[in-house]
Amino acid sequence: MVKMKKALGMTAALSIVLAGCGSNEPVQTALQETVKPAETAAAVAAQSTPEPLKPVELTYYFPNSPQKDLQTVEDALNKLVKPKINATVHLKLIDWGAYEEKMKVVMASGEPYDLVWTAAGFNNYFQNVANGAYAPLDDLITKYAPDTKKGIPDMFWNAVKVKGKTYGVPVFQQSTAGYGYLIQKAVADKYKMDWKSVKKLSDLTPFLETVKKNEPNLIPWEYSQNSDAFFTAPPMFGMESLGDTKTPGDLYLKDGAKVINQYETPEFKEYITMMRDWFTKGYLRKDAATLKETGADRKAGKNALQLGQIDIDSQGFEQAGLAATGRMSNFNPDTQSYDLQFVKPLLTTDKAAATMTAIAANSPNKERAMMFLNLLNTDKDIYNTLVWGVDGKHYKKVADNRIETNKDGGYQIFAPWEFGNMKLTYIFEGDPKGGEVNNKFTNMWVDLNMKATPSNALGFVFDFTPVKSEKANVDAAVDELYYALASGSIDPEKYLPQFLDKLKKAGADKIIAEKQKQLDAWKATK
């Protein structure tokens, strides 16, 4: 009896399979006596056809200099995006100088938004995660952005994890930069400066003096709150940051184990003493301490020398057979520069997490926001529309992968490093000539990223949560005195002790102890 039941079951199953394979007659089984093949096919089709995406609007906050023709770019972007994911993206570009304060207001107000640019040291990613501002993204990435995940090396993903979770999509860009300086080519040539001889910042003093005496229309040394050497380039002082560059608690690169207060080091005192000398001699703008960005000066070609975060310098391009006009020409094509790297590339957590896009915790459209992020990381047309604007209006193509920007077009943000995956970017006039051939230039910096020397703490992410109040108090103390000291605007002999005292009273020692505790625990797992 049991064998007969099994045989009947197999016969019924076989008749179903055969009916599905080609019969146009009703399936003759007791279970499907009234079901017709057409009805079955319709049901299967209904199950396999995805439901159309409902239209949504995405709000995207990011910093840059104001752009007259932003709306044109937004319209062009949406013509590409909407057919793919049925979303309309509203570009909320905020001036660099106002961006951090704007985002603090937005986050505090609970205003719903979707996408936001963030970084380890600006619109502080790690602090915002601790404050619950950003959504965890791991499941969203797996479901909606697997190609984005594949296109970015694991060491970048590891650098943005907080307690094992991902809250931001890192931009794969020129992250393994060394440090040095840029000098206007015309100035260096005119005064026969031995620009290749520089080994440290203080070696620039004679150059700055020459500019001050002979070029009254130029600013000898660029300084702003976003281009301070001690914050921007800790390896220049033999250190690396843990968490962000502002909070007390760094590591010496040669040590890698003991957390120190970077503001108490001889390197910091030497730096602010030098900056005091430079400021009193007129090498910096008088309002340097309060200056938040210098985009206008860069576009006008007014800076004779400036700090450089440099992956490949002028000598490196020359050795590769490429002619480069220098990084100053990124802002003004008529201002060429020599770029010299005197601190070799190193991949630190803060550089791997130097530029990211997060999704707001209160975003009503998290899935669609991740779909858009995936397009920014995989679709060359969408990426380059956001970065460079509209072909024929904001730039013109001069080769398959090379463009020339239109300085009067109304859209020049020069920020391929700010969005998506920088491997997708067009090469422009600020990049080395010939670099577009066989993708040579892009391959050079990608190769640097892949072969970068990792820091002792690469992948360590400081969790601010246990010291949130101390972090806020310390940040306030830093904002009060740091930039005045670091720009040389006030006497370090008088104000450095006051600064250190304020940091101590704000809770610097507790933060450093917590960093040490977390670092030791992290190292124990390695």
ZAMARGU-4260 file (C-alpha; in steps of 0.2 Angstrom, whole numbers, plus 5000, padded with zeros to 4 digits):
<rodrens>
0) 5000/5000/5000 | 5014/5012/5005 | 5023/5008/4988 | 5007/5012/4979 | 5005/5029/4987
5) 5023/5033/4983 | 5021/5028/4965 | 5005/5038/4963 | 5014/5053/4971 | 5028/5051/4958
10) 5016/5050/4944 | 5007/5065/4949 | 5023/5075/4951 | 5029/5069/4934 | 5012/5074/4926
15) 5014/5092/4933 | 5032/5093/4926 | 5027/5087/4909 | 5012/5099/4909 | 5024/5114/4913
20) 5036/5108/4899 | 5024/5110/4885 | 5006/5103/4886 | 4992/5116/4882 | 4979/5104/4890
25) 4973/5106/4908 | 4984/5098/4921 | 4975/5082/4925 | 4978/5079/4944 | 4967/5078/4958
30) 4976/5093/4966 | 4975/5104/4951 | 4960/5099/4942 | 4953/5116/4937 | 4970/5125/4935
35) 4975/5130/4917 | 4993/5132/4911 | 4990/5150/4906 | 4984/5154/4923 | 4999/5146/4931
40) 5011/5156/4919 | 5003/5172/4924 | 5005/5168/4942 | 5023/5164/4940 | 5026/5180/4930
45) 5017/5190/4943 | 5029/5182/4957 | 5045/5185/4946 | 5041/5203/4940 | 5047/5215/4953
50) 5035/5228/4959 | 5038/5245/4951 | 5048/5257/4962 | 5037/5271/4969 | 5044/5289/4965
55) 5054/5296/4979 | 5064/5312/4982 | 5081/5312/4990 | 5090/5326/4999 | 5109/5326/4997
60) 5120/5338/5008 | 5138/5341/5003 | 5150/5355/5005 | 5159/5365/4991 | 5160/5383/4985
65) 5144/5390/4979 | 5139/5386/4961 | 5128/5397/4950 | 5123/5383/4938 | 5119/5370/4951
70) 5101/5368/4946 | 5106/5364/4928 | 5118/5350/4935 | 5104/5344/4946 | 5092/5343/4931
75) 5105/5333/4921 | 5108/5322/4935 | 5090/5317/4938 | 5088/5314/4919 | 5100/5300/4921
80) 5095/5294/4939 | 5076/5294/4937 | 5075/5280/4924 | 5086/5269/4934 | 5079/5270/4951
85) 5064/5282/4950 | 5071/5295/4962 | 5074/5313/4961 | 5089/5320/4969 | 5090/5337/4977
90) 5107/5344/4978 | 5110/5354/4994 | 5127/5362/4991 | 5133/5371/5007 | 5148/5383/5007
95) 5163/5375/5015 | 5164/5388/5028 | 5146/5385/5034 | 5145/5367/5031 | 5149/5360/5049
100) 5137/5372/5058 | 5123/5369/5045 | 5124/5350/5048 | 5124/5352/5066 | 5108/5362/5065
105) 5100/5350/5053 | 5105/5335/5064 | 5099/5344/5080 | 5082/5349/5073 | 5078/5332/5067
110) 5075/5338/5049 | 5073/5322/5038 | 5086/5321/5024 | 5094/5306/5015 | 5112/5308/5010
115) 5126/5318/5018 | 5145/5320/5015 | 5155/5317/5030 | 5173/5314/5035 | 5185/5309/5049
120) 5190/5327/5052 | 5176/5337/5045 | 5157/5335/5049 | 5165/5322/5060 | 5159/5305/5055
125) 5164/5295/5071 | 5156/5308/5082 | 5140/5309/5072 | 5139/5290/5073 | 5141/5290/5091
130) 5127/5303/5092 | 5115/5292/5082 | 5115/5303/5067 | 5118/5290/5053 | 5110/5273/5049
135) 5119/5257/5049 | 5122/5252/5031 | 5128/5234/5030 | 5112/5226/5025 | 5108/5240/5013
140) 5125/5238/5005 | 5123/5219/5003 | 5106/5221/4995 | 5107/5236/4985 | 5126/5240/4982
145) 5136/5224/4980 | 5146/5231/4966 | 5150/5246/4976 | 5157/5234/4990 | 5168/5225/4977
150) 5175/5241/4970 | 5182/5247/4986 | 5197/5238/4995 | 5193/5230/5012 | 5205/5241/5021
155) 5194/5256/5017 | 5178/5247/5023 | 5187/5242/5039 | 5193/5260/5042 | 5175/5266/5043
160) 5167/5252/5054 | 5161/5257/5071 | 5158/5243/5083 | 5159/5231/5068 | 5145/5241/5059
165) 5147/5252/5043 | 5139/5269/5044 | 5147/5277/5028 | 5152/5272/5011 | 5170/5278/5009
170) 5175/5286/4993 | 5189/5277/4984 | 5201/5291/4980 | 5219/5296/4982 | 5220/5292/5000
175) 5238/5286/5002 | 5245/5303/5000 | 5261/5309/5008 | 5263/5327/5012 | 5274/5342/5006
180) 5271/5359/4999 | 5266/5367/4982 | 5275/5382/4975 | 5269/5393/4961 | 5280/5388/4946
185) 5282/5406/4940 | 5288/5412/4957 | 5301/5397/4959 | 5308/5400/4942 | 5309/5419/4943
190) 5319/5418/4959 | 5328/5402/4955 | 5322/5394/4971 | 5329/5376/4974 | 5311/5370/4977
195) 5317/5351/4977 | 5329/5354/4992 | 5315/5356/5005 | 5314/5342/5019 | 5303/5350/5032
200) 5291/5365/5034 | 5304/5376/5042 | 5315/5375/5026 | 5302/5386/5017 | 5306/5401/5027
205) 5318/5409/5015 | 5306/5406/5001 | 5292/5415/5010 | 5304/5429/5014 | 5308/5431/4996
210) 5290/5432/4991 | 5286/5444/5005 | 5299/5456/4999 | 5296/5455/4981 | 5278/5450/4977
215) 5266/5462/4987 | 5251/5455/4977 | 5254/5437/4983 | 5251/5429/5000 | 5267/5420/5004
220) 5259/5405/5014 | 5241/5399/5013 | 5232/5396/5030 | 5215/5393/5035 | 5206/5382/5047
225) 5204/5368/5034 | 5222/5369/5028 | 5232/5369/5045 | 5247/5358/5044 | 5246/5350/5061
230) 5228/5345/5059 | 5229/5341/5040 | 5246/5331/5040 | 5250/5323/5057 | 5263/5312/5049
235) 5272/5327/5045 | 5275/5328/5063 | 5278/5310/5065 | 5261/5306/5072 | 5244/5299/5067
240) 5227/5303/5073 | 5215/5291/5082 | 5197/5295/5079 | 5200/5313/5072 | 5214/5326/5071
245) 5206/5338/5084 | 5203/5327/5099 | 5218/5324/5111 | 5226/5307/5109 | 5238/5303/5094
250) 5251/5290/5091 | 5269/5292/5087 | 5272/5283/5071 | 5288/5275/5077 | 5279/5269/5093
255) 5261/5264/5088 | 5257/5259/5106 | 5256/5273/5118 | 5242/5286/5116 | 5249/5304/5119
260) 5242/5322/5120 | 5248/5329/5104 | 5246/5346/5110 | 5259/5343/5124 | 5272/5337/5112
265) 5288/5346/5107 | 5283/5345/5089 | 5267/5355/5092 | 5277/5368/5102 | 5290/5369/5088
270) 5276/5371/5075 | 5266/5385/5083 | 5283/5394/5087 | 5287/5394/5069 | 5270/5399/5064
275) 5271/5414/5076 | 5287/5419/5067 | 5279/5417/5050 | 5264/5427/5055 | 5273/5442/5063
280) 5283/5443/5047 | 5268/5444/5037 | 5269/5428/5028 | 5250/5424/5032 | 5234/5434/5030
285) 5230/5444/5045 | 5213/5436/5047 | 5221/5418/5046 | 5215/5412/5063 | 5196/5415/5058
290) 5198/5410/5039 | 5188/5394/5036 | 5192/5392/5018 | 5203/5400/5004 | 5194/5395/4988
295) 5193/5413/4981 | 5212/5415/4984 | 5216/5399/4975 | 5205/5403/4960 | 5214/5420/4960
300) 5231/5413/4960 | 5236/5423/4976 | 5245/5410/4986 | 5263/5408/4982 | 5265/5393/4993
305) 5253/5381/5002 | 5253/5364/5011 | 5251/5349/5000 | 5243/5333/5002 | 5252/5324/4988
310) 5251/5306/4982 | 5262/5308/4967 | 5273/5324/4966 | 5280/5333/4951 | 5296/5323/4951
315) 5286/5307/4951 | 5276/5312/4936 | 5292/5317/4927 | 5299/5300/4931 | 5284/5292/4923
320) 5285/5302/4908 | 5270/5313/4911 | 5270/5332/4911 | 5259/5339/4925 | 5254/5357/4928
325) 5253/5355/4947 | 5239/5355/4960 | 5237/5374/4960 | 5231/5373/4943 | 5216/5363/4949
330) 5209/5379/4955 | 5216/5391/4942 | 5223/5383/4925 | 5234/5398/4923 | 5243/5395/4940
335) 5255/5381/4938 | 5265/5374/4953 | 5279/5362/4957 | 5273/5350/4970 | 5286/5342/4982
340) 5282/5327/4993 | 5294/5326/5008 | 5284/5314/5019 | 5281/5298/5011 | 5263/5290/5008
345) 5255/5281/5023 | 5238/5274/5024 | 5230/5279/5041 | 5212/5277/5047 | 5208/5295/5046
350) 5214/5295/5027 | 5205/5280/5023 | 5190/5288/5031 | 5194/5305/5024 | 5178/5307/5013
355) 5162/5297/5014 | 5144/5298/5011 | 5132/5292/5025 | 5113/5290/5025 | 5104/5299/5039
360) 5096/5289/5053 | 5080/5297/5050 | 5080/5296/5031 | 5063/5290/5024 | 5071/5283/5009
365) 5086/5273/5015 | 5084/5259/5002 | 5083/5272/4987 | 5097/5282/4994 | 5108/5267/4994
370) 5103/5263/4976 | 5109/5281/4972 | 5125/5278/4981 | 5128/5262/4971 | 5125/5272/4954
375) 5138/5285/4960 | 5150/5271/4963 | 5147/5261/4947 | 5139/5273/4933 | 5152/5284/4925
380) 5139/5296/4917 | 5130/5299/4933 | 5147/5301/4943 | 5154/5313/4931 | 5138/5323/4929
385) 5139/5327/4948 | 5158/5330/4948 | 5160/5340/4932 | 5143/5345/4926 | 5136/5345/4908
390) 5146/5341/4893 | 5147/5357/4881 | 5142/5369/4895 | 5153/5366/4910 | 5166/5356/4901
395) 5171/5350/4884 | 5178/5333/4880 | 5195/5333/4872 | 5198/5314/4872 | 5188/5299/4877
400) 5192/5301/4895 | 5199/5319/4896 | 5190/5335/4898 | 5194/5354/4899 | 5183/5363/4911
405) 5174/5380/4907 | 5179/5393/4920 | 5164/5403/4915 | 5151/5389/4914 | 5144/5391/4932
410) 5149/5374/4939 | 5167/5371/4944 | 5168/5361/4960 | 5185/5352/4956 | 5180/5338/4968
415) 5181/5320/4961 | 5187/5314/4978 | 5171/5320/4986 | 5158/5307/4978 | 5157/5289/4973
420) 5172/5280/4966 | 5186/5291/4959 | 5192/5278/4947 | 5177/5284/4937 | 5182/5302/4935
425) 5187/5311/4919 | 5205/5317/4919 | 5205/5336/4917 | 5218/5350/4914 | 5225/5349/4932
430) 5230/5331/4929 | 5246/5326/4920 | 5246/5327/4901 | 5245/5310/4893 | 5238/5302/4909
435) 5222/5297/4900 | 5232/5286/4889 | 5228/5268/4894 | 5222/5276/4910 | 5240/5278/4916
440) 5237/5292/4929 | 5222/5283/4937 | 5232/5267/4938 | 5246/5276/4946 | 5236/5282/4961
445) 5226/5266/4962 | 5242/5256/4963 | 5248/5267/4977 | 5232/5264/4987 | 5234/5245/4985
450) 5252/5245/4990 | 5251/5258/5003 | 5261/5256/5019 | 5248/5254/5033 | 5249/5263/5049
455) 5251/5254/5066 | 5233/5257/5069 | 5225/5255/5052 | 5207/5250/5055 | 5206/5255/5073
460) 5191/5266/5076 | 5189/5276/5092 | 5171/5275/5099 | 5167/5292/5107 | 5152/5286/5116
465) 5160/5284/5133 | 5167/5301/5133 | 5154/5311/5123 | 5152/5325/5135 | 5171/5327/5136
470) 5173/5327/5118 | 5161/5341/5116 | 5170/5351/5129 | 5187/5348/5122 | 5181/5353/5105
475) 5175/5369/5112 | 5192/5372/5120 | 5201/5368/5104 | 5189/5380/5094 | 5192/5394/5106
480) 5212/5395/5105 | 5219/5382/5093 | 5218/5391/5077 | 5224/5407/5085 | 5239/5398/5091
485) 5242/5387/5075 | 5241/5402/5063 | 5253/5412/5074 | 5241/5425/5078 | 5245/5424/5097
490) 5260/5422/5107 | 5263/5403/5111 | 5273/5407/5126 | 5258/5415/5134 | 5244/5406/5127
495) 5250/5388/5125 | 5249/5385/5144 | 5232/5392/5144 | 5226/5381/5130 | 5233/5365/5138
500) 5225/5370/5155 | 5208/5372/5146 | 5210/5355/5138 | 5214/5346/5154 | 5199/5354/5163
505) 5188/5349/5148 | 5192/5331/5150 | 5207/5328/5139 | 5215/5316/5150 | 5199/5305/5152
510) 5198/5305/5133 | 5216/5299/5131 | 5214/5286/5144 | 5198/5279/5135 | 5208/5279/5118
515) 5222/5269/5126 | 5210/5257/5133 | 5201/5254/5117 | 5217/5253/5107 | 5224/5240/5119
520) 5208/5230/5117 | 5209/5232/5098 | 5227/5226/5097 | 5223/5211/5108 | 5212/5205/5094
525) 5225/5206/5081
</rodrens>
